[in-house]
Amino acid sequence: MKSLIDLQKKLVPEVLDTMTQRYSLLQTVKLFQPIGRRGLAENTKFTERHVRGEVDFLHEQGLIQITSKGMFITNEGKLILENMASFIGEISGLHVLEQQIMERLSVGKVIIVQGNSDENEWVKLEMGKVCVAYLKTILKKENTIAVTGGSTMAAVAEVMSPLSKESDLMFVPARGGIGEKAENQASGIVAKMARQAHGEYRMLYVPDPISDSTYETLITEPAIMEILEMIKGSDIVIHGVGDALKMAERRKTSEQIIALLKERKAISEAFGYYFDRSGNVVHKVKTVGIQLEDLKAVENVITVAGGKSKGEAIASYFKQGKSDLLITDQAAAEQILRGNPL
């Protein structure tokens, strides 16, 4: 297939471009249905004029249905998406890219989805779907799954589906909340995941970060000790990677600490740890929940992070943090390669 694709790229590159665009449009309709033309344009970054022409084509081919409520994908459209997934991966060079990222970051497994989640929300949802599909392959009879907060984890929760009838599932927040939107809080995310996966969940009612004195008091509370023991004994951890300064702002960090992060050139953040480009920990906030050293005992650590803006942060985290699988998007992967040459 690769030789045929290479020939097509040289002789009729416009055909491959058109296929990729129509694949993206169908994906967006499937994820956001019912959706109007304007919404489709906003989510794909195509012009409304271009979308209008493509919608007419997809409708004529019986791949989408147009109603007064908006557009829906048809069963034939879903079948086309399933059959094209591997081919689109070849066109985009995703399989080669996955191998390059595995070598660059020294991670055992990498799965890359097409697109840039900075620009298209559906890409983030696709990463979520990949994560859910992978979870189904690693479940045991009893599973405790710890999850961090953030918009990417919220996307995983959005596409969560029943995982296994034979497995007991317990979802727990990997850490406390940081005062952001409720839907992006770890506790809210695990509650939604548990409902949609037909599992159970536990909450962790503590702020993040907290002072030293508050931390020492909280971890002696029986209720906190019980949930902490459950969290630290997790079989699976699913987490994102944040941009250091953006995470500091979300935590309402003092100007003094932000100045320190800038001085020490912090790039990424995960689990309350801030890392520089070389993966060195340059600052740590007091958090109740999973600590970096706890990951060594976790059987499966899954990192889900994407977007061109996150490329440098992802590379920074993987210099230090443990992970068995990275799920990312094409834009982040290409940025990692640009910023971290061999």
Secondary structure, DSSP 8 states (H G I E B T S, - for coil): -HHHHHHHHHH-HHHHHHHHHHHHHHHHHHHH-SB-HHHHHHHHT--HHHHHHHHHHHHHTTSEEEETTEEEE-HHHHHHHHHHHHHHHHHHTHHHHHHHHHHHHT-SEEEEESS-TTT-HHHHHHHHHHHHHHHHHH--SEEEEEE--SHHHHHHHHT-----SSSEEEEEESB-B-SS-GGGSHHHHHHHHHHHHT-EE-----BSS--HHHHHHHTTSHHHHHHHHHHHT-SEEEE--EEHHHHHHHTT--HHHHHHHHHTTEEEEETTEEEETTS-EEEE---SB--GGGGGG-SEEEEE--SGGGHHHHHHHHTTS--SEEEEEHHHHHHHHHHS--
